[in-house]
Amino acid sequence: MKKNKEFANRFREVFLDGTWVANTNYKKVLEAISYKKATTKVNSLNTIAVLTFHINYYVAGVLNVFEGGKLEIRDKYSFDAPKITSESEWISLKNTLFTNVEKFANYIESLSETELENVFVDEKYGTYYRNIEGMIEHSYYHLGQISLINKLID
């Protein structure tokens, strides 16, 4: 299997349909969570809604670069989630994440082996390969947090 297809599959796995690494994925976990639960604060932890916003912030930011835009995201804003006040806003956030994820995965599939090794925006960020791999790892990290917070609320 070519690296681009393998990466796209790994990316979809963490978000949409996989169970190999974490025995779950974002879609499976988030679809079972109501907005009330998603916005429930547990001690000093981020809420599930904030973590969902956070991971989408990075997916959307890197996707913007893939689509020819600039890298405009900044770590200091990545947790600045708008307050979710209804089930429809929660559903919208989840749908936005899953739409961005599918676009992101499709873009990964379109990359050639050479493009995967190209510099991503600036040499200090490494290659496209490194950034995609980092996005997958970052996503699993926060999926674990979401899963644990979900259990703490139950």
Phi, psi and omega per residue, in radians:
M1 nan 2.400 3.119
K2 -1.222 2.638 -3.109
K3 -0.994 -0.706 -3.105
N4 -1.093 -0.747 3.120
K5 -1.181 -0.722 3.125
E6 -1.081 -0.784 3.122
F7 -1.122 -0.760 3.131
A8 -1.069 -0.729 3.105
N9 -1.120 -0.739 3.114
R10 -1.123 -0.683 3.123
F11 -1.137 -0.818 3.098
R12 -1.094 -0.619 -3.111
E13 -1.041 -0.817 -3.113
V14 -1.175 -0.530 -3.056
F15 -1.756 -0.714 -2.883
L16 -1.984 -0.667 -2.937
D17 -2.617 0.091 -3.044
G18 -1.690 2.828 3.053
T19 -2.487 0.057 -2.987
W20 -1.143 -0.868 -3.061
V21 -1.448 -0.892 -3.010
A22 -1.878 0.022 -3.093
N23 1.107 0.294 3.081
T24 -2.892 -3.048 3.111
N25 -2.686 2.956 -3.104
Y26 -0.997 -0.816 -3.070
K27 -1.046 -0.821 -3.124
K28 -1.077 -0.780 -3.104
V29 -1.230 -0.872 -3.023
L30 -1.230 -0.576 -3.139
E31 -1.108 -0.434 -3.123
A32 -1.561 0.028 -3.052
I33 -1.899 2.184 3.088
S34 -1.355 2.898 3.125
Y35 -1.139 -0.593 3.103
K36 -1.049 -0.805 3.131
K37 -1.198 -0.706 -3.116
A38 -1.100 -0.443 -3.101
T39 -1.828 0.107 3.125
T40 -1.336 2.211 3.133
K41 -1.522 2.316 3.064
V42 -2.053 1.877 -3.116
N43 0.861 -2.246 -3.104
S44 -1.699 0.160 -3.118
L45 -1.300 2.685 2.990
N46 -1.159 2.685 3.053
T47 -1.366 2.867 3.079
I48 -1.068 -0.683 3.116
A49 -1.096 -0.752 3.128
V50 -1.119 -0.735 3.120
L51 -1.154 -0.623 3.078
T52 -1.141 -0.776 3.063
F53 -1.026 -0.809 -3.089
H54 -1.008 -0.851 -3.098
I55 -1.207 -0.636 3.082
N56 -1.176 -0.585 3.102
Y57 -0.963 -0.789 3.141
Y58 -1.294 -0.722 3.104
V59 -1.026 -0.857 -3.124
A60 -1.137 -0.662 -3.126
G61 -1.156 -0.748 3.109
V62 -1.277 -0.664 3.075
L63 -1.009 -0.682 3.102
N64 -1.005 -0.709 3.094
V65 -1.158 -0.788 3.123
F66 -0.972 -0.626 -3.085
E67 -1.520 0.178 3.052
G68 1.737 0.023 3.137
G69 -1.534 -3.015 3.141
K70 -1.650 2.822 3.030
L71 -1.442 1.763 -3.032
E72 -1.893 -0.100 -3.117
I73 -1.356 2.632 3.117
R74 -2.402 2.368 -3.110
D75 -0.908 -0.693 -3.048
K76 -1.124 -0.283 3.128
Y77 -1.829 -0.019 -2.958
S78 -1.232 -0.237 3.092
F79 -1.955 0.189 -3.125
D80 -1.445 1.073 -3.092
A81 -1.331 2.444 3.009
P82 -1.195 2.655 3.139
K83 -1.190 2.257 3.082
I84 -1.578 2.121 -3.050
T85 -2.079 0.055 -3.138
S86 -2.714 2.831 3.083
E87 -1.066 -0.667 -3.119
S88 -1.143 -0.634 3.077
E89 -1.179 -0.664 3.097
W90 -1.130 -0.798 3.112
I91 -1.075 -0.707 3.121
S92 -1.087 -0.751 3.110
L93 -1.074 -0.794 3.128
K94 -1.103 -0.774 -3.140
N95 -1.106 -0.671 3.094
T96 -1.094 -0.784 3.096
L97 -1.017 -0.884 -3.051
F98 -1.184 -0.585 3.049
T99 -1.143 -0.799 3.126
N100 -1.113 -0.671 3.128
V101 -1.079 -0.788 -3.129
E102 -1.132 -0.729 3.076
K103 -1.070 -0.752 3.132
F104 -1.056 -0.829 -3.138
A105 -1.109 -0.716 3.108
N106 -1.093 -0.671 3.111
Y107 -1.140 -0.752 3.113
I108 -0.983 -0.777 -3.139
E109 -1.055 -0.510 -3.089
S110 -1.414 -0.207 -3.103
L111 -1.334 2.459 3.035
S112 -1.482 2.940 3.084
E113 -1.007 -0.712 3.135
T114 -1.121 -0.783 -3.139
E115 -1.100 -0.612 3.097
L116 -1.060 -0.521 -3.125
E117 -1.610 -0.054 3.098
N118 -1.210 2.705 3.079
V119 -1.141 2.350 3.090
F120 -1.603 1.834 3.086
V121 1.129 -0.993 -3.077
D122 -2.599 2.553 -3.110
E123 -0.946 -0.544 -3.126
K124 -1.113 -0.335 3.124
Y125 -1.627 -0.078 -3.141
G126 1.384 -2.666 -3.063
T127 -1.700 2.968 3.016
Y128 -1.010 -0.757 3.122
Y129 -0.938 -0.877 -3.115
R130 -1.079 -0.713 -3.117
N131 -1.231 -0.651 3.088
I132 -1.176 -0.789 3.108
E133 -1.069 -0.720 3.094
G134 -1.101 -0.664 3.117
M135 -1.126 -0.703 3.118
I136 -1.121 -0.825 -3.140
E137 -1.100 -0.786 3.117
H138 -1.032 -0.695 -3.123
S139 -1.174 -0.720 3.089
Y140 -1.124 -0.683 3.122
Y141 -0.983 -0.877 -3.103
H142 -1.307 -0.490 3.029
L143 -1.071 -0.701 3.077
G144 -1.077 -0.755 3.110
Q145 -1.081 -0.805 -3.137
I146 -1.048 -0.767 -3.140
S147 -1.085 -0.738 3.130
L148 -1.190 -0.758 3.116
I149 -1.085 -0.734 3.099
N150 -0.985 -0.754 3.122
K151 -1.209 -0.626 3.118
L152 -1.138 -0.577 -3.118
I153 -1.301 -0.595 -3.116
D154 -1.014 nan nan
